[in-house]
Amino acid sequence: MLTQIGLALAGWVGARLASEIGITLGKYTLLRSVRALPEPEAGQVEALGVDESVFRKGRHYGTVLTTWPPTVHCIYDGREGEGLADWLRDHLE
C-alpha cells in the first residue's frame, strides 16, 4: 500500500495521506520504496514526462520519469541532460 501511495503522491503529500490512515513515516521513506521497485518493461510509450526532483534538499537531485499510458515510473539518479539521454537509450528502447 505504501508503494502505491509513493507512486501516486510521493514526498510529503504521500506521507500526509499515510498519516491519515494511521501510518507514520517520512517522505523519504516513500521515495525509497518507489526507488526500490524493479524497472518494468516499458512497452510502447506514447509520451514521456520528465521532472526534476530533490531527494535530499540541497544535496541529492534526480529526475522522475513517467510514461503514458501510465505503466512505468522510473527515477533517474541525476539531472544532466546528456546523462539522461544515455540512460533513456539504454532503458526505454
C-alpha positions as CSV (number, residue, x, y, z in Angstrom):
1,M,0.0,0.0,0.0
2,L,2.8,2.4,0.8
3,T,4.5,1.8,-2.5
4,Q,1.2,2.7,-4.3
5,I,0.9,5.9,-2.2
6,G,4.5,6.7,-3.1
7,L,3.9,6.1,-6.8
8,A,0.7,8.3,-6.8
9,L,1.8,11.1,-4.5
10,A,5.4,10.7,-3.4
11,G,7.0,13.2,-0.9
12,W,5.3,15.0,1.8
13,V,1.8,14.7,0.3
14,G,2.0,10.9,0.4
15,A,3.4,11.0,3.9
16,R,0.4,13.1,5.0
17,L,-2.1,10.7,3.4
18,A,-0.4,7.8,5.1
19,S,-0.7,9.5,8.5
20,E,-4.4,10.0,7.8
21,I,-4.8,6.2,7.6
22,G,-2.7,5.6,10.7
23,I,0.8,5.0,9.2
24,T,3.6,7.3,10.4
25,L,6.5,7.6,8.0
26,G,8.6,10.3,6.3
27,K,8.6,11.5,2.8
28,Y,12.0,9.9,2.1
29,T,10.7,6.5,3.1
30,L,8.0,6.8,0.4
31,L,10.6,7.8,-2.2
32,R,12.9,4.9,-1.2
33,S,10.0,2.5,-1.7
34,V,9.5,3.8,-5.2
35,R,13.2,3.7,-6.0
36,A,13.4,0.1,-4.8
37,L,10.9,-1.1,-7.3
38,P,12.3,-3.2,-10.2
39,E,12.1,-1.4,-13.5
40,P,9.2,-2.8,-15.5
41,E,9.2,-3.3,-19.3
42,A,8.2,-0.1,-20.9
43,G,6.4,-1.4,-24.0
44,Q,5.0,1.2,-26.4
45,V,5.3,4.6,-24.9
46,E,3.2,7.4,-26.4
47,A,4.5,10.2,-24.1
48,L,7.2,10.6,-21.5
49,G,7.0,13.0,-18.6
50,V,10.3,14.2,-17.1
51,D,10.5,16.2,-13.9
52,E,13.5,17.2,-11.7
53,S,13.1,16.1,-8.1
54,V,15.1,16.7,-4.9
55,F,15.7,13.5,-2.8
56,R,17.7,15.3,-0.1
57,K,17.2,19.0,-0.1
58,G,20.4,20.8,-1.3
59,R,22.3,17.5,-1.5
60,H,20.9,15.0,-3.9
61,Y,18.9,15.6,-7.1
62,G,17.3,13.3,-9.6
63,T,14.8,13.0,-12.4
64,V,11.4,11.3,-12.2
65,L,10.1,9.8,-15.4
66,T,6.5,8.7,-16.0
67,T,5.0,7.3,-19.2
68,W,1.7,7.5,-20.9
69,P,-0.1,5.1,-20.8
70,P,0.9,5.2,-17.1
71,T,2.8,1.9,-16.8
72,V,6.3,2.8,-16.0
73,H,7.6,5.0,-13.1
74,C,11.4,5.4,-13.0
75,I,13.8,7.5,-11.1
76,Y,16.9,8.5,-12.9
77,D,19.7,9.4,-10.4
78,G,21.0,12.5,-12.0
79,R,19.9,15.8,-13.6
80,E,22.2,16.4,-16.5
81,G,20.6,16.2,-20.0
82,E,23.3,14.1,-21.7
83,G,23.3,11.5,-18.9
84,L,19.5,11.3,-19.0
85,A,19.6,10.8,-22.8
86,D,22.1,8.0,-22.5
87,W,20.0,6.4,-19.7
88,L,16.9,6.6,-21.9
89,R,18.7,5.0,-24.8
90,D,19.7,2.1,-22.5
91,H,16.4,1.6,-20.7
92,L,13.5,2.7,-22.9
93,E,14.2,1.1,-26.3
